[in-house]
Every structure is written in structure tokens, then in C-alpha cells.
């Protein structure tokens, strides 16, 4: 959707990105996400586009990505986790390094610590991975380095959510109650304290003021605050005691169970630790307020269970990982899973091929369990 005030926001984005990542004139950008390459001229960088289908990044040829990076001496790059989940293991298996890259920006979906670790292993000493957090209407809102992600790996894989770092320059973030109705005017009573889950809202120079021609979207996503505007991201998270922002999932993906509201990402991070799991999605089956926590599993290639006995054994192993959750993690987890289902591949977003379309998996699970 087109947004008014996009020009001023774009200028602010350039300032924020320069401050966060130190882009410099003369650098070479390996443009794995064409939209981000639009910033290249603002920093005086050369953009190199690898040979890939940008509409299907999850099908990229790792060798072609690496060849473009090495032959052109790429110093920086931005891409989906779907790309680096192919490129990093390919490099590590062959002992191939990416010697010129100073920074690798990975965004578009939660980034696993395991991916960061593998990617860092193929970068030169002093280079790092970075995960910018934000939305089309407001980017960047926060950022975290790979080193900081790995320093918090135990908390991430123990069920605390995904740490997305410190708030970016010229941005203010507030956590507000999770609700679906419109909020017309801002009040400080909306702001939740550190440690409390809520919707992530942002205002500042990088935040667009309104959608150009969608009144409903404005009512749903914008909160007026005098001469400024807060944008409701639709994401749920919290601030920890260090002032770091943690992401716990989309508001639309929350489970409303008899025991209360559950966010999927914290539990998925725990359950994804199983060695034969590619990814999981925690969805709710049943009526709102009484949804049953149901796990859909995409196994790694060649690990799809066959027959009832194999499925049950695999499901029991995954469910047992709930006991690995940290006791002091703030977001709650289900005490047990009502069902574990297996699906050969997950539906994902068209742009990054990394965001799981949980709404579709929820409908599929309901049909499977009907």
C-alpha cells in the first residue's frame, strides 16, 4: 500500500542505516533483495545483482550467489534467511569463505542462532551478521548483531522469543495491549512496562504517517498523537531488563486458549531444536478462547515419518523438548501439545520465502483433525 510521507521517511532511513551499519562510498553491495538496493546510490555504493530468481529466493543457487560475491568483491549484502540458509551450509561444506564481506544483513523473518553461527563461520575475521527489524511502513526500528544474537542463544532457544536488539536512531518504540480494534488517540496509559507482552508500536522519522488510499488500514494501524503518529506493527513482543526488544510473533497468529494467550515464536524456537526438524508452526485449533495448541512440523529433507508408529515416536521426541524451556522466560508456553502434525513443506510469503503463513497452516490443521 502506498504511504504518504514516504519521501521524508526514506531520507530518515538513509540516516538511520548509515548510523547503524556504517555504509561508505566505494563499497560493493551484493543485492539479493532488489528493493534494498535502492539505498545503494544514497551511500555511493555499487550494486551487483546475482543470477537468481528474486521472486523465489528459497530456490537460489548458492554457487551463483558466492560467485557474484567473490568475483565483484562484495563488501555488504542484504537478503532473506531463505537465501543464507542455502548459501552458508554450501560454503561451510566446501570450506569456501566470503573474504570481502564486512557485513551480512539478514531480515524478513526470525533469524535462528544456528544460521548466524554457520554464516559467521564463512565470513572473514571482523565481519558480522546483522538483523534489522521493522516493517515496510517503518524500517529500521531496531537492530542486533550476530555476536549479540549468539550471546543470547540460550534464551532464544529456551523460549524467550527472538531478540531484535536496540531501538534504532530517531525512533521511539512502545509496547501496548494486544487488541484488534482501532485506537484513534494515543494515551500514555497504553504503554506497558518492561517485561510485559504487547503489540510493538513505533513513531519517529522513519515511520510513514498514513496509507495514501486505504482508510481502513489507517484506522487499524495508525494512532494519532498530537502532531505525530504511532504505527501499530501487528507484531507482539516486549522489552527486557536491558532495554532490548524481543519479538514473539504476529498478533494475528496468537493462540487464545483456555489458559490464556500464547504467542507462537517462543515455543517454536524451543521445538525447532530437534535435529530432524526444518521448522515448526504452533497454531490454535478450535474456537477462540478455547483453542488447542497444535504443532505443525516440516521435517528436514528425507526425515518425513512413515506410518503411525514413526509419526508418534517423532511427535513424542519433539513434544519432550518443551521441558527444555527456561523457567524464567516471560512468554508462556503450552503445558502440552494437543496434536503434532507433519507437513512436507510450509506455505511462505512471496517476498522473502521465509515468513510462515500460519493462517493457512491453521486451516490445514483443522481439516486434518476434523
N, C-alpha and C positions, 0 to 999 in steps of 0.2 A: 504494500500500500504506500502511495506517495505521502510524504510528510512535509508540512510547512515548516520553515525554519531549518531545512536540511543544509542549506549553504553555510550558515553560521555554525551549525553542529559539525560539519565537515572540517571547517577551519580549526575548531576546538579539538577534533580528533587528531589532526596532524600534530598539534602542540602536545597532546597527551601521549601519543605514540612515540614522538621524539624524546619526551622526558622519560618514558618507561624503558625504551629499548635502545636509545642512542643511535638511531639510524643516521648514516652520514653520506654525504655526496661521494660518488665514485663507487659505492657498493653495488653488488650484483644480486638481484632478488630472483630466486627460483620461484616463479609464480605458479604454485599448484592450486590456487584459488583465484581466478581472474579478477574478481571484484576487489580483492585486497591489493592487486597490482596497480589499481588506480592511484594508490598513495605513492607509488614509486617516483613519479615526476616531482611530487612535492618535496621529496628528500634528495633529489638529484641522483636517484639510483637507476641502473639499467635493469629492465625486466626481461627475464628469459622464461619462455613458456615451454615446458617439457612436452614430449609427444605422449598425450594421454587424452582420454575422453573425459572432459571436465564435468559432464553430466553423470558419469559413473566412476567417481574416484576410487571406489572399493574394488574396481577391476583393473586398476592401473598396473602397468608392467614395471616392477621395481628396478629392473636393469635400465630401462629408459629414463627413469627419474634420476638414478645415480649417475648415468652417463651425462645427462644435461648439467647436473650439479658440478661434476668434476671437470668436464670439458670447458665450461664457462667460468669456473672459479667462483661459484655462488657463495656469497657470504651470509645470506639470510634467506629464509623461506617461511611461508605460511601455508598450512594445509590441514585437512581433516585427519582425525585419528584413523580413519579408514585407510588413508594413504600410508601413514607411518607404521601402521600395524602390518603392512606388507613389506615396506622398504627396510625397516630396522631389522627384522629377523633375517631377511635376504642378505643384508650386509654382514650381519654377525655370523651367519652360517658359512660365509665365504671369506671371512677375515678382511672384508672391504671397509675402508674408512672414508669419511666425508671430510677431507682435510681442511677445506677452506671455510666451511660453515661456522659462523660465530654464534648464531642463534637460530633455533628452530621454534617457530610459533605453531602450536597445535591447539585447535579450537573447533567448536561445532557440536561437541558432546562431551560428557565427563571423560577425563583422561585418566587411565589406570596408572598407578605407580609402576607396575610391571612394564608397561610400554615406555614410560620415561626412562627406566633403568636400562632397557635394551637400546633405546635411542642414544642415550648418553654414552654408551659403550662404543659407538661407532663415530662419535664426534671427537674432534681434537681437544687436547687439554685446554681448559679455559673457556670452551664453548658450553652453552647450556640450552636447555629446553625451557620454553615459557608458555604458559597458558593464559591468554587474555580471556576475560569473562565479560559478557554483555549481550546485547541484542541488536537487531537491525536498527531499532529506533534509538539506541544508546550504546555506543561502543567507543572505547573500553570503559567498563565500570570498575574492574578490579584486575589484578594480575598476580601470578605466582610463578616462581622459577621452578625448574625441575629439581634443583637441590632442596628447595623448601618442601616440595611435594614428597620427596623421599624421606625427608626428616620427619614427616607426619604420616608415613606409610602405615605404621601400626594403628593409628587412629582411623585412617581411611578404611583399611581392610578390617577394622574391628567394629565398623558400623557408625562412624561419626559423620558420614557424608563425604563430599569432595571439597577440600579446601581450595578456594579460588583466589585467596590472597588478600592483599591490602587494597583499599579503595584507591582508584586512580586519581590523578590530579584534576582539579576543577569539578569534582563530583562529590555529592553527598548521598549516602545510602541510608535508608531507614527500613526497619522490619515492622510490618503492620499485620493486623489479624487477617487470617485467610478467610476470604468471603468472595462470593461470586457477583454480588450486586454492585451497582455503581456507587462511587464515593465522589460527591461533587466538590466538596471543600475540604482542605487539609486542616487537621487539628493535631496538636502535639500529643493529645491523648491517644492517638492511633499508634504512636511509636512504642514498640515492645523493647524490653530491656535485653541486655546481652544474655545469651544462653536460651532465649525463648524463640521457638519456631514461628515463622510467619512469612508473608509474601515480601519479596525483595522489591523495594521501590527506590527510584533514583531521580535526582534532579541535578541540574548543572549544565555547563556549556555544551556538553556532547549530547544532551537529551533533546530530541525534537519536540516541539511544543504541541503539535496536533497532526492528525491524519488529514490530508487535503480534502478528501471527499467521502469520508465514512463516519457519519455522526455516531453510529452505534459503537464503533471501535473507540472513538474519543470518550464516550460515556463509560465504556468498560475499562479503559486503560489509562486515562488521564485524570489527575486530581489537581484542581486549581488551588494555588497558594499565593494569594495576592498577585504580584506581577510575575510569579514563576509557576512552573508546572512540574508535578511529580509524575513519573511514568511507572505504572504497575507492570512489572516484567512478566508476571504469570509464573515466576519461579518461587519456590519455597526454600528458605534457609535460615541461618542465624549467625550472629557474631559470637565468637568465643572470647575468653578472658583476655586474649592478646590483641583483640580488635581485628582478628582475621575473619573473613566471610566464608561460610560453608554453604554449599549447595546440596539440597536433599531431594530435588525432583520438581517436576512441573505441578502446578496447582491442579490442573485438570487430570493428573494421574494419581491423585491421592486416593487412599482407601478409607472409607468411612465404615468402620467395623463396630461391633457391639462394645468393644473395649476402647474405642476412640479412633482418632485419625492416625493413619500410618502413611509415611512417605516412602516411596519405593527404593530410592537410590541407596540409602544407608544399608538396608538389608541385602540389596543386590551386590554391593561391594563385598559383603561377607561371603555370600554364596558363590560369587564368581571365582573364589579362590580354588574351587575344585579343579584338579588338573585336566579333567576331560570336558570342562565347560568353556564354551566360547563366550557366552553371555547369558544373562538371565533377565527376566522381567517379572516383577511382582505386581499382580493385578488383583482386583476385587471381583468376586463372583457373587451375585445375589443383589438384593435391594440395598439402596443407600441406608446407612445406619446399621446394616446387618451383613455387610459384605464379608465374604470368607477369603482370607489371604491365600492366593493360588499362585504357584510359581510356574512360569513357562521357561523351559531351558532349551537353548540352542547348543548342542554338543559340538566339540571340535570335529573337524573332518575325520570320518572313519570311526567315530565313537557313538553313533546313534544306536541306542539299545534295541535289541530284537527280542520280542516275546515278553510276556508278562513278568517272568522271573527277573530278567535283566533290567527291565524298567523299574521294578520295585527295589532292586538292590542299588541301582544308580540313584533313585529318588531318596532312599534312606541315607546314603552317603552324603548327599547334598544337604538334606534336612538336618543332619547331625552337625553341620557347620554353624548352625545358629548358636550353638554352645560356645563358639569361639568369639562371640561378640563381647566387646568390652563392657564391663558392668557400669562404667561411668559415662558411657555415651549418652548424649541428651536425647536424640530422636529415638522414639520407642520402636521396638521390633515385635513381630508376631511371636507368641509363645510357641506356636507350631504352625505348620502349613497344612491347609485343608486338602490340598492336592498338588502333585508335581506332574506337569505335562511336558512332553518333549516335541519340539518342532524343528525340522531340518534347517530352516532359515527364517530369520525375523524380517518383517517389513520395516524399512528405514526411510528417512527423509530423502528427498531428491537432491537437495543441495550438497550435503556433506556425506550422505550414505552412512551416517553414524548414529543419528538420533533414532531411538527405537520408537515406532508408532504403537505405543501401548494401548491406545484406544482400540486398534484393530485386533491386537492380541487378546484384549479383554473379551471382545465379541467372539473370537475364535474359541477361547477357553470356555465360555458359557455354552457354546454349541457342543463342544466336546464332552462337557459334563452334564448336559441336559438328559 
